[in-house]
Amino acid sequence: MRHWLFLLGSFAASLTFPAVGEAADARATQLTYEPWAKVCLTQTSCFVGVSARGQCSPSGGTISISPQSSKRVLLTANVGTRTMLEGTISLRIDQDEPIQIAKPHCYTLGCGGTYEGDGELVTRLKHAQAITMEAKTLTGRTINLSFPLTHFAQAFDGPGSPQSVKQTPHQLPSCED
């Protein structure tokens, strides 16, 4: 049941924080960053997420943190791309050793995966300045996104908002390859 809720939460995160990263089109590099926000699917199932999106789709990416217990945390990362990834998605908190998300799954407009961490991961995020995501496509393009952690602790410790789907005023044009 908990796994199902996590999958539902990941899907909700992709709707709430639109997965949007590949820089062949200049519009894809003009990123708008959404602030960290906490969304609760139920009273006991919440996640905190952040996103960056470009002026076309797919571009940008998302990161979400979903505490499963005081000792288990799921960190999910998604990058917007039409191309399969070569290897892992790498996440670096400040200058720490990178966290590798092995075997990311790719879909029509992006690739993503999940890393299982411990409670210490949340503490590191609360005291850090930034988390940087890097992935390399099979065409050799490097996708590199840096998300500030300035308001992560406030969002994580604060009250969650109920699940909602943000309405985009208009559909983003497709990025050129």
N, C-alpha and C positions, 0 to 999 in steps of 0.2 A: 504494500500500500504506500509506504513512504517513498519507494522508488518511483511509483506512478505519480505521486505528488511532485517529486523533483522534475520528472519529465514534463509535467504540466507547467511547472514553474519556469522551466527553461523555454518552453514554447511561449508562455506569457511574457517572459523577458524579451524574446525576439520581437514580440508585438509591441510591448511597452517601450523597449529600447531598440528601435529598428536597426537590424544588422545591416550596416551599410559599409572598402579598402584598397582597391587596386588603382595604381596611379598612372595608367596609360593615358587617361583623360585628365587634363588639368583640373576639371571640375571635381574630380574625386579627391584631390589633395586639399581642397578648400573646405576644411572640416569645421563643423559646429559641434561643440562638446555639450552634452546634457550633463547636469549635475548628478551626483550620487543620489539615489532615491531608494527607499525601502518599500517594497510591495509585499503584502500579506495575502496568501491564497486562502488560509484559514487562520485561526487565532494562534496556532502553534507552528505554522509553516510560512516563513517569510524569507525573502532574499533581498539583497542589496545589489543594485546594478548601476552601471554607467555606460554611456554610449558616445560614439563620435560618428557623424555622418557627413558625407560630402554633398555636392550639388547634383549628383547623378547616382544612379544605382546600377550595380552594387558598389559601395565604397564604405570606408570606415570600419567600425567593429564595436563589439560589446564585451563587457566583463561583468559577471555576476558572482556573488558570494552567497552560498546557501548553507547556514549552519544546520547540521543534522542532529548534533548533540554538543555538549561542552567539549568533547574530545574529537569530533569529526566535522569537517567543513568541506563542502564541495565548491570548487572554483571553476567556473565555466567561462571559456573564451571563444568568441566568434569573430571571424574576419570576413568582410565582404569581398568576394572574388568569383569570377566565372571559371577560374582555372584550378585544377587540383593542386594540393600542396605537396611539396617535396619534404618529407620528414615531419618534424614536430612543430607545434606552436610553442614558442618560448616566451615565458613571462619572467620579468626581472623586477623585483621590488628594490628600489634605489640601486645600490651597487652590489646587492647580494648575489649569490650564485643563482643562475637561471633555474626556473621551474619548467620542466618539460612536459607538455601534454602530448603523449605518444598517440599515434594512430587517430588523428583527427578525422571526423566524418565530413564529407563534402556533399553539398546540395546545389541546387540551381544557382543560387545567389550568394553562396558563402560556404565556409568550412568552420568547424568548431569542435571542441572537445572539452573534457572535464578532468580535473586533477583533484584527487582526494587528499586533503591535508588534515592537520590536527588543529587544536584550539590556538596554538602558538601562531598560526598563520594570520588569524584575525588580529592578534596583538601586534605582529609585525606591520600589518597594513595600517593599523591605527596610528603608529608612530613614524611611518615612512612619508616621504614626499611625493613619490610617483611610482606607478607600476607601468612597465613598458612591455608591450606585446610585439613579437616579431615572428613572421612566417615567411617562407620562400615558396613561390609557385613553381610549377614544373617548367614554366617559361623562363625562369631565372629572376623574376621580379621579386624584390624584397618588400614586404608590407611591414611597416614599422609604425606603431601607434603608442603614444605615451599619454597615460591618464593621470591627472593630478589626484592626489589622495587628500587634499585639503579638507574636505568636508565628509570624508568616509566615516570617521568615528562618530560624528553627529548623526549621520544617516543610520549607521548600524545600531547605535544605542537608542535612537529615537523611536517614536511611534511609527508604525507602518501605515501606509495608505491602503485602502482596499484595492483589489485587482481592478484595473481599468485598462481599456485599450485606447491609446492616443489616436485621435483622428488626424491624419495628415491632410492639410488643406488642399494639396494637389499631389498627384503622383509624380515622383521624380523621373526625369528623362533617363534613358539608358546611357551608361558610360560607353564611350567608344573604346574598342580594344586596341 
